Amino acid sequence: MSKGRGSALVGAAFLMATSAIGPGFLTQTAVFTSQLGASFGFAILVSVLFDLGAQLLIWRVLVGSGQRASQVANAVVPGLGHLLSGLVAIGGLAFNIGNVAGAGLGLNVLFGLDARIGAGVSAVVGVGVFLVRDAGRAMDRFAQVLGAVMVIVAVYVAIAAAPPVGEAIIRTVAPTAVDPLAIVTIVGGTVGGYITFAGAHRLIDAGLVGPAALGQATRSAILGIGVASLMRVVLFLGALGVVAGGTAIDPANPPASVFQAAAGNLGYRFFGVVMWAAAVTSIVGSAYTSVSFLQTVRSGWETRRSALTVSFIAFSAAIFLLVGRPVQILVFVGAINGLILPVGLGAMLVAARREPWREQARVPRWLHLGGVVVALAMAGLGVRSIVGLLSPP
């Protein structure tokens, strides 16, 4: 394998993983651990299985065919790809506002910068990734380095928290409490919206396509899921150690309180490192993947990809700086974001049983069945979330 191909495969894995590890990822893990204790390990286990079922199938169809998700969806049902592109772009833009806010908070914790100034600086860093000559390789390296930093820092905090590892292992397979909402939320946070397509689209851009690339794509997907899952487990153990020690997690900023309770003021600074790294890599991943969908909507946009990506980040930052983070809109779009996985996965499931994708993707029957289960479960729960938001109090 050439060095360039190897770098693209690892870069695609880390792009997906770091796109998943955003500010919401950190908060969800701390909140659900405080609510469910060691039994949250079961929700993580189920979510990993769901992640594998969705990601492996989607990556095989896209990489095997060399087509982006919107192109496959349009071929399955005319217009579906444009709908999917719109959903991904809207969801990606809304959550990028939250990512920009999270990056600003991270720099505020680290250096005392005003959160808005920190957000602007972080947006400039994100833009800079796409302005270098080889933007794809720069993005790969950016995701790999910051992904490694997040994991190392989180491992330190988890060790400092001294969690009851034995109880966590037992409750992962024999939970005393099961919360379906927790499972749906963390599945959506790991493979919802644009995230599930990020790595596969990166491989397509790198030219790693066709049936011969399926084995490499599968290993890349498993690496990405492994990194995101490792981060989830480490954060879970850190939060569990804090909760088991009798310290209450601050609902105003759950992940910050976990880091601080586990490692004091140094832990709080480490929270700033992880929050900034998580947010800024999610800014890059969201912009890249959203634009990879939008460029298929209109001819000529393919050649303006860098400009579109920079504009996407700049617009997200401008909204945050001018009007702040619109919480109600984010909540509603978050529920819509939960529908992207079943729509996109549903299109891939249909394609996987039609020619030419059936021969190109070679999806095993067990993987197809697993994808059907994930799509139906997420569709039902996504619709339920939308109805709940629209229903009068």
C-alpha positions as CSV (number, residue, x, y, z in Angstrom):
1,M,0.0,0.0,0.0
2,S,1.4,3.4,-0.9
3,K,2.0,6.0,1.8
4,G,-0.7,8.3,0.3
5,R,-3.3,5.6,0.3
6,G,-2.5,4.6,3.9
7,S,-2.7,8.2,5.0
8,A,-6.1,8.6,3.3
9,L,-7.5,5.5,5.0
10,V,-6.4,6.6,8.5
11,G,-7.4,10.1,7.7
12,A,-10.9,9.0,6.7
13,A,-11.3,7.0,9.9
14,F,-10.2,10.0,12.1
15,L,-12.3,12.4,10.1
16,M,-15.4,10.3,10.9
17,A,-14.4,9.8,14.5
18,T,-13.5,13.4,15.3
19,S,-16.6,14.6,13.5
20,A,-18.6,12.4,16.0
21,I,-16.6,13.7,19.0
22,G,-18.1,17.1,19.3
23,P,-19.3,19.3,22.2
24,G,-22.6,17.3,22.3
25,F,-20.7,14.0,22.5
26,L,-18.9,15.2,25.6
27,T,-22.1,16.5,27.2
28,Q,-24.2,13.4,26.4
29,T,-21.7,11.0,27.9
30,A,-21.4,12.9,31.2
31,V,-25.2,13.4,31.5
32,F,-26.2,9.8,30.8
33,T,-23.4,8.5,33.1
34,S,-24.7,10.6,36.0
35,Q,-28.3,9.3,35.3
36,L,-27.6,5.6,34.7
37,G,-24.3,5.0,36.4
38,A,-22.4,1.9,35.4
39,S,-25.4,0.7,33.4
40,F,-24.7,3.3,30.8
41,G,-22.0,0.9,29.6
42,F,-24.8,-1.2,28.1
43,A,-26.1,1.7,26.1
44,I,-22.6,2.2,24.8
45,L,-22.3,-1.4,23.8
46,V,-25.6,-1.4,21.9
47,S,-24.7,1.9,20.2
48,V,-21.4,0.4,19.0
49,L,-23.2,-2.5,17.4
50,F,-25.7,0.0,15.8
51,D,-22.7,2.1,14.6
52,L,-21.1,-1.0,13.0
53,G,-24.3,-2.0,11.3
54,A,-24.9,1.5,9.7
55,Q,-21.3,2.5,8.9
56,L,-20.0,-0.7,7.4
57,L,-23.0,-1.0,5.0
58,I,-22.9,2.7,4.0
59,W,-19.1,2.7,3.4
60,R,-19.3,-0.5,1.3
61,V,-22.0,0.9,-1.0
62,L,-20.4,4.3,-1.4
63,V,-16.7,3.2,-1.8
64,G,-17.7,0.2,-3.9
65,S,-19.6,2.3,-6.4
66,G,-17.4,5.4,-6.1
67,Q,-20.6,7.5,-5.8
68,R,-21.5,9.9,-3.0
69,A,-24.5,9.3,-0.9
70,S,-26.7,11.9,-2.7
71,Q,-25.9,10.4,-6.1
72,V,-26.8,6.9,-4.9
73,A,-30.0,8.1,-3.3
74,N,-31.1,10.0,-6.4
75,A,-30.6,6.9,-8.5
76,V,-32.7,4.8,-6.0
77,V,-35.5,7.4,-5.8
78,P,-35.3,10.5,-8.1
79,G,-35.0,13.6,-5.9
80,L,-34.2,11.7,-2.7
81,G,-30.5,12.6,-3.0
82,H,-31.4,16.3,-3.2
83,L,-33.6,15.9,-0.1
84,L,-30.8,14.2,1.7
85,S,-28.4,16.9,0.7
86,G,-30.7,19.5,2.1
87,L,-31.2,17.7,5.4
88,V,-27.4,17.2,5.8
89,A,-26.6,20.8,4.9
90,I,-29.3,22.3,7.3
91,G,-28.3,19.9,10.1
92,G,-24.6,20.5,9.5
93,L,-25.0,24.3,9.5
94,A,-27.1,24.3,12.7
95,F,-24.7,22.0,14.6
96,N,-21.7,23.9,13.3
97,I,-23.0,26.9,15.2
98,G,-22.8,24.8,18.3
99,N,-19.3,23.6,17.3
100,V,-18.2,27.2,16.9
101,A,-19.6,28.0,20.3
102,G,-17.9,25.0,21.9
103,A,-14.5,26.0,20.4
104,G,-15.0,29.4,21.8
105,L,-15.7,27.9,25.2
106,G,-12.6,25.7,25.0
107,L,-10.3,28.7,24.3
108,N,-12.0,30.6,27.1
109,V,-11.1,27.8,29.6
110,L,-7.6,27.6,28.3
111,F,-6.6,31.2,27.9
112,G,-9.4,33.3,29.3
113,L,-10.3,34.6,25.9
114,D,-13.8,36.0,25.4
115,A,-15.9,33.1,24.0
116,R,-16.8,35.1,20.9
117,I,-13.2,36.0,20.2
118,G,-12.3,32.3,20.7
119,A,-15.0,31.2,18.4
120,G,-13.7,33.6,15.7
121,V,-10.2,32.4,16.1
122,S,-11.3,28.8,15.9
123,A,-13.3,29.5,12.7
124,V,-10.2,31.0,11.2
125,V,-8.2,27.8,12.1
126,G,-10.9,25.7,10.4
127,V,-10.8,27.9,7.3
128,G,-7.1,27.6,7.2
129,V,-7.2,23.8,6.8
130,F,-9.0,24.2,3.5
131,L,-6.8,27.0,2.2
132,V,-3.5,25.0,2.0
133,R,-2.4,23.5,-1.3
134,D,-3.2,19.9,-0.4
135,A,-6.4,20.5,1.7
136,G,-7.3,16.8,1.8
137,R,-4.0,15.7,3.4
138,A,-4.0,18.7,5.7
139,M,-7.5,17.7,6.9
140,D,-6.3,14.1,7.5
141,R,-3.4,15.2,9.6
142,F,-5.4,17.8,11.5
143,A,-8.0,15.1,12.5
144,Q,-5.3,12.5,13.4
145,V,-3.3,14.8,15.6
146,L,-6.2,16.4,17.5
147,G,-8.0,13.0,17.7
148,A,-4.9,11.5,19.4
149,V,-4.6,14.5,21.8
150,M,-8.3,14.1,22.9
151,V,-7.9,10.4,23.6
152,I,-4.6,10.8,25.6
153,V,-6.0,13.6,27.7
154,A,-9.3,11.8,28.4
155,V,-7.4,8.6,29.4
156,Y,-5.4,10.6,31.9
157,V,-8.6,12.1,33.4
158,A,-10.2,8.6,33.5
159,I,-7.3,7.2,35.4
160,A,-7.3,10.1,37.8
161,A,-11.0,9.5,38.5
162,A,-10.3,5.9,39.6
163,P,-13.6,4.4,38.3
164,P,-15.0,1.1,39.4
165,V,-14.0,-0.8,36.3
166,G,-15.2,-4.2,37.5
167,E,-18.7,-2.8,38.1
168,A,-18.7,-1.1,34.7
169,I,-17.8,-4.4,32.9
170,I,-20.5,-6.3,34.7
171,R,-23.2,-3.7,34.1
172,T,-22.3,-3.4,30.5
173,V,-23.6,-6.9,29.9
174,A,-26.1,-7.0,32.9
175,P,-27.5,-3.5,33.3
176,T,-29.8,-2.6,36.2
177,A,-31.3,0.2,34.1
178,V,-31.9,0.6,30.3
179,D,-32.8,3.9,28.7
180,P,-33.8,3.7,25.0
181,L,-33.4,7.5,24.7
182,A,-29.8,7.2,25.8
183,I,-29.1,4.6,23.1
184,V,-30.8,6.6,20.4
185,T,-29.1,9.8,21.4
186,I,-25.6,8.5,21.4
187,V,-26.2,6.5,18.2
188,G,-27.4,9.7,16.6
189,G,-24.4,11.6,18.1
190,T,-22.0,9.1,16.6
191,V,-23.5,8.3,13.2
192,G,-26.3,10.8,12.8
193,G,-26.5,13.6,10.3
194,Y,-23.5,14.1,8.2
195,I,-21.1,12.0,10.4
196,T,-21.9,8.6,8.8
197,F,-20.9,9.8,5.4
198,A,-17.8,11.8,6.3
199,G,-15.2,9.0,6.0
200,A,-16.6,7.3,2.9
201,H,-16.8,10.6,1.1
202,R,-13.1,11.3,2.1
203,L,-12.1,7.9,0.5
204,I,-14.0,8.8,-2.7
205,D,-12.2,12.1,-2.9
206,A,-8.9,10.3,-2.4
207,G,-9.7,7.9,-5.3
208,L,-10.0,4.8,-3.1
209,V,-13.0,3.3,-4.8
210,G,-14.2,0.1,-6.4
211,P,-14.7,-3.4,-5.2
212,A,-11.0,-3.9,-4.8
213,A,-11.0,-1.1,-2.1
214,L,-13.8,-2.7,0.0
215,G,-11.5,-4.5,2.4
216,Q,-9.5,-1.3,3.1
217,A,-12.7,0.8,3.5
218,T,-14.0,-1.7,6.0
219,R,-10.9,-1.6,8.1
220,S,-10.9,2.2,7.9
221,A,-14.6,2.3,9.1
222,I,-13.8,-0.1,12.0
223,L,-10.8,2.1,13.0
224,G,-13.0,5.2,13.0
225,I,-15.8,3.5,15.0
226,G,-13.1,2.2,17.4
227,V,-11.6,5.6,18.0
228,A,-15.0,7.2,18.7
229,S,-16.0,4.3,20.9
230,L,-12.8,4.4,22.8
231,M,-13.3,8.1,23.5
232,R,-16.9,7.3,24.6
233,V,-15.7,4.6,27.0
234,V,-12.9,6.6,28.4
235,L,-15.2,9.6,29.1
236,F,-17.8,7.2,30.6
237,L,-15.2,5.7,33.0
238,G,-14.0,9.2,34.0
239,A,-17.6,10.3,34.7
240,L,-18.4,7.1,36.5
241,G,-15.4,7.5,38.8
242,V,-16.6,11.0,39.7
243,V,-20.2,9.8,40.3
244,A,-19.1,6.7,42.3
245,G,-16.9,9.0,44.4
246,G,-20.0,10.9,45.5
247,T,-19.4,14.1,43.5
248,A,-22.4,15.6,41.8
249,I,-22.0,16.5,38.1
250,D,-22.8,20.1,37.5
251,P,-25.8,20.2,35.1
252,A,-24.7,23.6,33.8
253,N,-21.5,22.1,32.3
254,P,-21.4,18.4,32.9
255,P,-18.2,17.5,31.1
256,A,-16.2,20.3,32.6
257,S,-17.3,19.3,36.1
258,V,-16.2,15.7,35.4
259,F,-12.7,16.8,34.3
260,Q,-12.4,19.2,37.3
261,A,-13.6,16.8,39.9
262,A,-11.3,14.1,38.6
263,A,-8.1,16.1,38.2
264,G,-8.6,19.5,39.9
265,N,-7.6,22.7,38.1
266,L,-5.4,20.8,35.7
267,G,-8.4,18.7,34.8
268,Y,-10.4,21.8,34.1
269,R,-7.6,23.0,31.7
270,F,-7.6,19.6,30.1
271,F,-11.4,20.0,29.6
272,G,-10.5,23.2,27.6
273,V,-8.1,21.2,25.5
274,V,-10.6,18.4,24.7
275,M,-13.5,20.8,24.2
276,W,-11.5,22.9,21.7
277,A,-10.1,19.9,19.9
278,A,-13.5,18.2,19.7
279,A,-15.3,21.4,18.5
280,V,-12.7,22.5,15.9
281,T,-12.4,19.0,14.3
282,S,-16.2,18.9,14.2
283,I,-16.2,22.3,12.5
284,V,-13.9,20.9,9.8
285,G,-15.8,17.6,9.4
286,S,-19.2,19.2,9.3
287,A,-18.2,21.7,6.6
288,Y,-16.3,19.2,4.5
289,T,-19.1,16.6,4.5
290,S,-22.0,19.1,4.1
291,V,-20.3,20.6,1.0
292,S,-19.5,17.2,-0.4
293,F,-23.3,16.8,-0.6
294,L,-24.1,20.3,-1.8
295,Q,-21.6,20.1,-4.7
296,T,-23.7,17.3,-6.3
297,V,-26.8,19.5,-6.3
298,R,-25.7,22.0,-9.0
299,S,-23.3,21.6,-11.8
300,G,-20.2,23.8,-11.5
301,W,-20.1,23.6,-7.7
302,E,-17.6,20.8,-7.8
303,T,-14.9,23.3,-8.9
304,R,-15.9,25.8,-6.2
305,R,-15.6,23.3,-3.3
306,S,-12.9,25.2,-1.4
307,A,-14.9,28.5,-1.6
308,L,-18.1,26.7,-0.5
309,T,-16.4,25.1,2.4
310,V,-14.8,28.3,3.6
311,S,-18.2,30.1,3.2
312,F,-19.9,27.4,5.2
313,I,-17.6,27.8,8.1
314,A,-17.7,31.6,7.9
315,F,-21.5,31.7,7.8
316,S,-21.7,29.4,10.9
317,A,-19.3,31.6,12.8
318,A,-21.2,34.8,11.7
319,I,-24.5,33.4,13.0
320,F,-23.0,32.6,16.4
321,L,-21.2,35.9,16.7
322,L,-24.2,38.0,15.6
323,V,-27.2,36.2,17.3
324,G,-25.6,33.6,19.6
325,R,-26.6,29.9,19.7
326,P,-30.3,29.6,18.9
327,V,-31.1,26.8,21.3
328,Q,-34.7,26.1,20.2
329,I,-33.7,25.9,16.5
330,L,-30.8,23.6,17.4
331,V,-33.1,21.3,19.4
332,F,-35.6,21.1,16.5
333,V,-32.9,20.6,13.8
334,G,-31.3,18.0,16.1
335,A,-34.5,16.0,15.9
336,I,-34.5,16.3,12.1
337,N,-30.9,15.3,12.1
338,G,-32.0,12.0,13.7
339,L,-34.0,11.3,10.5
340,I,-31.0,11.7,8.2
341,L,-29.6,8.3,9.2
342,P,-32.7,6.2,8.4
343,V,-33.2,8.2,5.1
344,G,-29.6,7.8,4.0
345,L,-29.2,4.3,5.3
346,G,-32.6,3.3,3.8
347,A,-31.4,4.4,0.4
348,M,-28.1,2.4,0.8
349,L,-30.1,-0.7,1.9
350,V,-32.2,-0.5,-1.3
351,A,-29.1,0.1,-3.5
352,A,-27.3,-2.8,-1.9
353,R,-29.8,-5.2,-3.4
354,R,-29.9,-3.6,-6.8
355,E,-27.4,-3.7,-9.7
356,P,-24.8,-2.3,-10.2
357,W,-24.4,-1.7,-6.4
358,R,-25.0,-5.3,-5.4
359,E,-22.0,-6.4,-7.3
360,Q,-19.9,-3.4,-6.4
361,A,-20.6,-3.4,-2.7
362,R,-21.0,-7.1,-2.0
363,V,-22.9,-6.6,1.2
364,P,-23.2,-9.8,3.3
365,R,-26.8,-10.8,4.2
366,W,-26.1,-10.5,7.9
367,L,-24.9,-6.9,7.5
368,H,-27.9,-6.0,5.3
369,L,-30.2,-7.4,8.0
370,G,-28.4,-5.5,10.7
371,G,-28.7,-2.3,8.6
372,V,-32.5,-2.8,8.3
373,V,-32.8,-3.2,12.1
374,V,-30.9,0.1,12.6
375,A,-32.8,2.0,10.0
376,L,-36.2,0.9,11.3
377,A,-35.3,1.6,15.0
378,M,-33.9,5.0,14.2
379,A,-36.8,6.0,12.0
380,G,-39.3,5.1,14.6
381,L,-37.5,7.0,17.4
382,G,-36.7,9.9,15.1
383,V,-40.4,10.4,14.2
384,R,-41.3,10.1,17.8
385,S,-38.8,12.9,18.7
386,I,-40.2,15.2,16.0
387,V,-43.8,14.5,17.1
388,G,-42.8,15.2,20.7
389,L,-41.3,18.6,19.7
390,L,-44.3,19.6,17.6
391,S,-46.9,18.6,20.2
392,P,-48.2,21.3,22.4
393,P,-47.0,21.2,26.0
